[in-house]
Every structure is written in structure tokens, then in C-alpha cells.
Amino acid sequence: MTRSALLGSQFPSGNLWKILPLALLLCTTFVLPALAQEKDKLWRTLSVTGRGVETTPATLAQVSLGVEIQGKTAQEIQQEAARRSSAVVAFLKSQNVEKLQTTGIQLNPVYSYTNNVQRITGYAATNTVSFRIPTEKAGTLLDDAVKAGATQINGISFVANDQAIASAQKQALKEATQDAQQQADAVFSALGFKPKEVVSVQVNNASPPPPPMFLRAEAAKVADASTPVVGGEQQVEASVTLQISY
């Protein structure tokens, strides 16, 4: 018997058009529910964002101070500014301050205006440095830095040490995660749904905002009195987003 005869006996050509639609219908019957289930599994999720805030003592003072000199010639005042700045830096090093660095060196002309005519009357040089010191030592150190030659206290902010910040970050993240989970539990309970699993976790933020407290003073105003410095506390914030299927 030939191959064509065998095929013809199993699938009569006259009934082929009836068999194919039936096969397609059965295939569709099984595939569509499966796709619907996958779609439900993909889209039936709840997203919640929790927030955590941890407070830690600000035990360090971040200080910026400098030397500003004015004079007739650029060379003269630049040399004087360098001399006084070197004395201030040497003093700060002797006090074992942390993260001492130069943050600015400037030399600018000083102008006067007479009858709408501008002319240079001299020059001003400024050298600034920044450093960290334990907050309880900052007041006395500022006074002594002025005595050493500093003429400006440009700014001071208060921060926690690195170890305390790292510990606060971990605690804030833990609080944010628990807050998100509690929110999700409340929503599921109200709607009568049962949570299944956490399908994604996103850490949005876990950093301490640096809220600076700025001071600005001339040397003559702080040299005769002890400068009070109070550090306070620093907050570390974190937020975590959970996506939970149900």
C-alpha cells in the first residue's frame, strides 16, 4: 500500500477541514485560562512604602574658618595671609582635629568709586580650611584659633560620627521595612485578601540629611569671650518599598 493511501485512510481529505477547527478549539481552551492565571499572578500585587527615622547625637562639629588680609599690594597681602594661615593650620594639627583640609584660596582687588570712576585701592586675600572636632571642644578651639591668627568663622554644622550614622541607618531601614509590612497587613485585612509573598524590595533612601547651623563672626567679636557651642541631634531617614503578591 502506498504512503498516500495510508495517509488518506487515517485523515480523510474530506473531513480534514472539520478536524482542524476542533484541534484549534481544544488548544485555545487550555491556553487561555493558563494565560489568564499568569496575568492574575503578575498584576495582583500591592505596593507599599514604609518610612523610618532614627535620631543620633551629633557629637562632631564641622567647622570652616579662615584668614582674610587686606593691603596695598597683592604680593604683600598674599604673603601675610600665607603666614597667618600656616600658623592657624599648625595650631589645628596640634589639636588633632579630623579631616583637616584647605577649602579655598582667593586673591581679589579692592575697588573704590569716585565720581563714577573705578580704581583699585588695594587687595584682599582669603585662605579657608575646614575640619572636624568633638562638639564639646569646639568653643574653646574656636577661641584659640582666633588667637592663632584666624579672622573669620565661616560656618559650623553638627554631625554624628561615621559609626553612629551607620548604626542609625540600619535601624532606620529596619523601621521602614516594618512600617511597610504593617501598612500592607492593614490593607489586606480591610479588603479580605491573603498576602502570598514579597516579590520585590526597593530601598529608596537611607541617608542622614546634613542640617547645617551657620555662624559668621569676625575675630574681634569672639576673642574676648568663650564661644558656646551646642551640637544637638542628627536624624537619619530611610524609606523602603515592598511589592507583595496576593
Salt bridges, closest charged atoms under 4 A:
GLU80 OE2 - ARG83 NH2 2.56
GLU80 OE2 - ARG84 NE 2.97
ASP162 OD2 - LYS99 NZ 3.97
GLU237 OE2 - ARG51 NH2 3.46
